[in-house]
Amino acid sequence: MRVIICGAGQVGYNIASYLAREDNDVTVVDCDRHLIERVNDELDVNALLGHASDPEVLSMAGASDADLIVAVTDQDEVNMVACQVAHSLFGVPKKIARIREQSYLNPAWSNLFSRAHMPIDVIISPEIEVARSINQRLRIPGTTSVVSLAEGKVYLVGVICKDDCPVVNTQLKQLHQTFPDLNFEISAILREGQPLVPGSDDQLQVDDEVFFFTVSEHLHRALAIFGHEEERARQITVVGGGNIGISLVKLLQQDHDNIQIKVIEKNEATAKEVSKILQDVIVIHGDALNHEIMKEANIARTDTLISLTDDDETNILASLLAKQHGCERVIALVNNTTYAVLTNSLGIDVTVSPRSSTVSTIMQHVRRGRIKALHTLRDGFAEIIEAEVSDTISIANVAIRDIKLPQGVVIGMLVREDKVINPPSDFVVRPGDHIILLAAGGQARKVEKMFSVQIDLF
């Protein structure tokens, strides 16, 4: 597949890195010479210096033969025009654009992006994606990651094993013996920042981040065995009244009943604007790093504080200060991957990365034949893949124990005719089954080869 990526920032770089591993013909376009030099030095892709919306530049990037254009520069208008030029002049069949400005996303103007006007097939809003990601974690409290699969029948969930976790120092094989009627499967562990695909003799340790598959009806029971029986938050404080904070509050008001929301915003003009936009929300003008402001917000009685400013350090420090004031749970927006590694040891319950959310969402729109869903975890340390078994691939009509999986790839669950199965070793895979797998970073390509698919678009 030939792909043009407009924008060599963090999102564009990560998408290019992922697609390059899959042997795609990738060209990255950016007008920043330093970013282009970095792409040239570190990735096996073509890199082109120039403005992404310039027809001449897109022509040099191979737009006339491109299958997909992904426009993720830091300017919405450039992204939109790049897609328009790719469509009108070069007939690129699939166009994805990142758009930050919320006014463009107003449903009243949805016709703007129709095929007759500005044809963009998929619009990605980082603010909305981050808000959705946080909202999902709040709907299933106690989790660090939540991925819904098989039309909501299966969940991949991440949790931290704390000191009071009932199954710490327990071998994994003993868990299934202890809970024989519980349909779940541990597939990966992050231990001291290092990924581990555990064997049946491995034990869980304090501070492990455990990723497990489970069926939707067993989700809360599965969380309980890891010591996570938290109630949904009813008192929520959001730090930062920007687009992400506003998007999140609107989602919370829509999806959660009987909650009280407060917003702390440092900028006075922004605070006034937020108070006009959001109904039934207490807006506090002040610095979340100020103890008096934390007291005014009554953080000691707050179930969850979510810090969403555009400054990583502020988000981390506000979260730690909230913990000092007695807040039960804190969620911090963190862009810098170096900080993200440290936050768990600092006591921050969950970190959210706009880059990771955006990359994961975009990759879901680049489906691969019978690969029905693909989600990235934690900056690509692992990928969750849902794939349909055809009658022509090698694993059809083969028992699980006889399937030669690539190293670092494990089967989590299998769906057959709407029934979710945790398949034993003698279970025979049939055509039409949907297999849900976890693949260690960089192994997705081997999974695709195992399913003998060609990369295509939908």
C-alpha positions, -999 to +999 in steps of 0.1 A: +000+000+000+013+035-009+007+060+019+014+097+022+016+111+057+014+149+060+031+160+091+062+146+108+053+155+144+048+129+171+016+115+155+028+114+119+061+099+130+044+071+149+020+063+121+049+062+096+069+040+119+040+015+123+032+014+085+069+011+076+072-020+097+044-035+076+064-031+044+042-003+030+055+024+007+054+054+030+062+090+022+063+117+050+058+154+040+066+183+063+079+218+060+101+215+091+136+205+080+146+192+114+116+168+116+122+156+080+159+149+089+148+129+120+124+108+098+152+103+073+176+092+100+153+069+120+127+054+097+127+033+066+104+057+047+106+084+021+108+120+035+100+151+016+105+187+026+076+209+016+041+222+024+017+193+026-012+211+008+010+221-022-001+201-053+035+201-066+047+186-033+020+160-032+027+151-068+064+146-059+052+124-029+035+101-053-001+112-048-012+099-082-005+064-071-013+067-034-039+045-017-042+066+014-033+101+027-032+108+064-030+146+071-018+152+107+000+185+105-005+210+134-027+232+112-063+220+106-066+241+074-035+225+059-049+190+067-082+198+051-067+213+019-042+185+016-072+160+015-091+182-009-061+184-033-054+147-029-091+140-039-096+166-067-063+164-085-050+129-077-080+108-070-066+093-037-093+069-026-089+072+012-083+105+031-079+109+069-075+143+086-068+154+121-089+184+130-085+201+164-108+232+161-141+221+176-161+246+155-153+226+124-168+196+141-201+212+149-228+188+135-245+218+119-216+220+095-211+183+089-220+187+052-187+206+048-168+173+047-192+156+022-178+142-010-193+171-030-175+197-009-144+188+011-141+150+008-125+137+040-134+101+047-123+100+084-119+130+107-099+125+139-101+149+167-074+143+194-095+162+220-125+140+214-104+108+213-087+116+246-121+125+262-135+092+251-105+073+264-108+089+298-146+085+299-142+048+292-119+044+322-143+063+344-172+040+333-150+010+343-132+024+374-099+009+386-086+004+351-056+019+333-066+007+298-099-004+284-104-018+248-138-030+237-138-058+211-162-081+192-190-055+193-187-051+231-187-089+239-150-089+250-129-064+269-091-061+271-085-044+305-053-031+322-051-029+360-024-023+386-017-049+412-015-029+444-004-041+479-039-053+487-043-073+455-056-107+465-038-126+438-003-112+442+024-140+443-001-164+428+009-185+398-013-178+368-023-215+364-037-214+399-059-185+391-080-206+366-081-234+392-093-210+419-119-193+396-129-221+371-162-204+361-146-170+354-140-164+317-107-144+316-072-147+303-041-128+314-021-120+282+006-094+291+023-078+321+042-045+323+068-050+351+090-020+359+083-006+325+092-038+307+066-059+288+063-096+296+042-123+280+037-145+310+037-183+312+015-204+334+041-207+361+047-169+364+035-150+394+019-116+397+039-090+417+030-058+434+030-028+410+026-051+379+003-037+353-017-067+342-036-068+309-063-095+306-092-104+283-126-111+297-162-114+285-184-084+293-206-102+318-176-113+339-158-079+337-166-067+372-159-101+388-126-103+370-117-068+383-126-078+418-100-107+419-073-081+413-086-060+442-105-034+420-140-029+432-141+008+429-174+026+426-180+050+397-169+085+405-196+109+415-175+139+425-151+148+396-127+178+393-112+186+359-081+208+358-079+227+325-108+243+306-094+238+271-110+217+243-102+184+260-116+195+293-148+208+277-152+177+255-147+154+286-173+173+307-199+171+280-193+133+277-195+129+315-228+148+316-241+126+288-230+092+301-231+095+339-260+102+362-259+120+395-224+134+392-210+168+403-183+183+381-159+211+389-135+227+365-103+246+377-090+270+351-060+293+356-068+318+328-096+341+338-110+347+303-110+310+296-127+303+329-155+328+320-159+312+286-161+277+301-188+288+326-209+300+296-204+268+276-209+242+303-242+240+323-245+227+358-207+228+363-188+247+390-160+267+374-132+279+397-107+305+384-073+297+399-041+277+398-045+240+406-010+240+421-022+264+448-032+247+480-060+272+487-075+265+453-074+228+460-092+235+493-118+256+476-125+228+452-129+205+482-104+180+467-105+159+499-141+149+490-133+144+453-135+109+439-114+116+408-092+145+397-084+147+359-056+171+350-058+181+313-038+213+308-013+216+280+016+213+303+028+178+315+045+191+346+014+209+357-007+178+352+017+156+371+021+180+400-016+188+402-023+151+404+002+146+432-011+176+451-046+162+448-035+129+463-019+148+492-053+165+498-070+131+500-083+126+464-090+089+458-079+087+421-060+109+397-057+109+360-031+130+342-026+139+306+010+133+297+026+138+263+062+131+271+069+094+271+097+098+296+073+112+322+047+085+314+072+058+325+077+075+359+041+084+368+031+050+381+059+050+407+048+085+417+013+073+426-006+086+396-033+061+388-037+066+351-019+086+324-034+094+290-014+103+259-031+123+231-006+109+207-013+073+216-051+079+214-048+096+180-024+070+165-045+041+178-077+056+163-061+063+129-047+028+127-082+013+133-092+030+100-065+012+080-079-023+082-061-053+068-084-077+049-097-101+076-081-080+104-113-066+118-099-044+145-065-033+157-057-013+189-023-002+202-015-002+239+008+021+257+028+037+229+029+004+210+043-020+236+016-044+224-012-045+198-047-061+201-059-077+169-093-091+161-092-113+130-116-134+111-106-170+101-112-178+064-113-213+051-081-208+030-056-199+058-033-223+075-049-222+110-084-231+098-095-265+111-064-267+134-064-273+172-051-244+193-021-264+205-010-270+169-011-234+158+025-221+155+021-186+168+049-160+164+069-154+195+052-127+217+017-135+203-010-150+224-046-159+218-069-141+242-104-151+232-124-166+203-159-157+192-180-182+174-216-174+163-219-147+190-205-170+217-173-160+234-149-188+242-116-190+261-103-218+239-085-248+255-056-263+238-076-290+220-102-265+207-103-266+169-105-233+150-131-231+123-137-208+093-158-178+104-144-177+139-131-144+152-098-147+171-087-120+194-049-119+199-023-098+218+009-092+199+040-078+214+052-046+197+063-051+162+047-085+158+014-074+141+030-080+107+036-116+115+000-120+126-011-106+093+011-130+074-003-159+095-038-149+084-025-145+048-041-111+042-034-082+020-036-047+034-066-029+022-089-001+030-126+001+037 
